[in-house]
Amino acid sequence: MTAHSTPPSAPPLTERQEARRRRILDATAELARRGGFGAVQMREVAESADVALGTLYRYFPSKVHLLVATMHDQLERLHETLHRRPPEEPEPAARVAETLLRAFRALRREPNLAEAMVRAFTFADRSAGAEVDAVSRLTTAIILDATGLEGPPTPELLSAVRVVEHTWHSTLIGWLSGRSSAEQVRTDIETVCRLVESESAGGARR
């Protein structure tokens, strides 16, 4: 994990601080895998990460801050994997859809962790704005990278990407709550990603 995983306003971490933060995030993810949102308690995280409770609170003021940061960490891992194995579909929309569906498959393998992260992201208030913004920026970067398009994105493409992000988030909520099946998630993602295709084609014409 690199220093850019911290909120943009945070000063760079020392090697020792980075290692401590790594232990905290790993402990959080493991507790969430076992029991979802309710299993992540600050005292248990501190004990599992071998840090003082006060130290944990200096890094993350609440469980929500902690789980949103964990979501960012998991997205970073996805981003690294996509750089190693990018989607091979020929069209931008199909590449974006495959990227998001690859992420969905990973979440399906760890539903408790998915539930904890998405729940925290959904209910995060302004105090966790830096962490939420970091997740949003990284999600945008992952989608734009998946398009394979070169050059700066047009405002229209960025708008389409935001709609894709909103749909991605709402489909996850629907799936986690049992209101949507995995097949419905796939259909919705593939449908909304066509916006990327139309806007990327429009940008090429302009």
N, C-alpha and C positions, 0 to 999 in steps of 0.2 A: 504494500500500500504506500502511496506517495503522499507528500505534504498537501497536494491540492485536494485531498479528500476532506480537509477541514473546511469550515465555512470561510468565504473569501476574506472576511474581516479579521480572522484569527491570524496571529503571527505564526511564522513557520515553527514547527515543533522540532525539538532536539531529537536525537536518535533515541534517547531513553524515553522521552515523552511519547514518541511515535510507537515504540514497542509497547508501552503501557496502554496506549489507545487501541492498539491492535488486539491486545489481550481482552480489553473491555468489549470490543465489537465481536470478537470470536465467542466470548462467554455469553453475550446477549443472544447471538444467533443460535447457539446450542440450547439455551434455556427456551427460546421461542420454538425451536424444533420439537422440543419435548411436550410443551403444553400451550403454545400459542400466547396471545397477549397477556392473559392472566398469570402465566408462569414467569413472566419477566418482572421481577421485583428488584429494586435497587440494591437492597442488602445482599440478596443472593448473587446478583451480578458482581458486586464488589468482592464477595468471598470467592467466587469462581475465577475472577480475573486476578486475584491476589493483590488488590489495591484497597486502600482505606476508603470507607464510605464517603468521607469528606472529599477525598481526591476524585472519586467518581462524580460527585455533584459539581466539582469545579469543571470537569470536562463536559458533563451533560446535566443540565439543571433539572430534568425530569425524565420519566420513562418514555414519554412521547419524543423528546429530543433524541434520546438514545436509539429508539427504534427507527426513527426517520433517518438518522445517521447510518444505521445498519442497512436500511434500504439503499442508501447511496453506495455503501460498500459493496453490496450484492450487485448493483448495477455496474459498478466499476469492473467487477469480475466478468460480467457478461460482455462489457465493452472490450475487454482484453481478449476474451474468447472469440469475439466477432472479428477482431483484427487478425487473429491467427487463422480463423476459418470463416471468411466472409460469405454471405449468401451468394449463391451462384445463379439465381434466376436472372433472365435477360432484361426484364423491365423494372424500373424503379419501384412501382407499386408492389410488385411481387416480392422484391427484395425486402422492402419494409415489412410486408406481411409476414414473410418467413422469419425475419428477425424477431418480431413481437411474438409470433407463435412459438419460436424457440424459447423465448423467455417464459411464455406461459407453460410450456412443457416442464421447464425447470421448477416453476412454482407448484405445478400439480404434484411433483415428486415430494415437495415439502409443504403441505397445506397449512400446517400450524405456523410455520415461519411466515408464509405468505399472508395468513390472516393477521398476524401480529403487526407486520410492516404496513399493510394496507390500512388497517384500522388506525394505526398511529398517524399515518399520512393524512387520512381523511379527517381526523379530529384535531389535527395540530392547529394551534391558535397562532397569533402574531408573534408570540415569544419564540416560536420555533421557525420564524420566517426564513432565517439564513439557511437552516437545514432543508426546508421545503424548497427554497429557491435552488439550492444546489442539486437536489433530485430532479427538479424540472429542467434545469440547464443540461444536466447529463442525459436525461431522456431525449431532449431535443437533439443533442449531439449524436446520440446513437441512431436516431431516426434519419437525420441528415446524412450521416456516414453510410447508412444502409442504402440510400438512394443511389449512391455511386456518382452523383452529379458533381461536376467541378465548378469552381467559382463560387462567389457569394450567393446565398439563396435570395430569391426575390421576396418582397413583402407578401405576395400572394402564396408562395410556397411555405413561408413561415406560418401564415395563417392556417394553411391546410395541415401543417404539422401539429399545430396547437389543437385542432379539431381531432386529429388522430390520437393525441395524448389524452384528451378528455374522454374519448371513446374507450381507449385502452383502460383507463382508470375505472370508468363506470362498468365495463364488462367484468373486470376483476371483482368489483363489489358484488355484482349480480351473481357471479359464479361462487364466490365465497359464502354468500347468503343462501345459496341453493335455488335462486330464482332463474338462473341461466345454466344451461348445460355446456359442457366443453365444446360441443358441436356448434352451439349458438355463439359462443365466444369466437370460434374460428370464422363463422360466417360474418359476424359483425366486423371483425378486424379486417378481413379480406375486402369487405364492402367499403369501409371508410378509407382504406389505403388507396382506393381508386382516385381519391382527391389528390393525392400526391402525384399520380400519373398525369392527371389533367393539368395541374399547375406546373409541373415540370415541363410538359409539352408546351404549355402556353408561354413559359419563360423562354424556351428555345425559339419560339416564333418571334417573341419580342426582341 
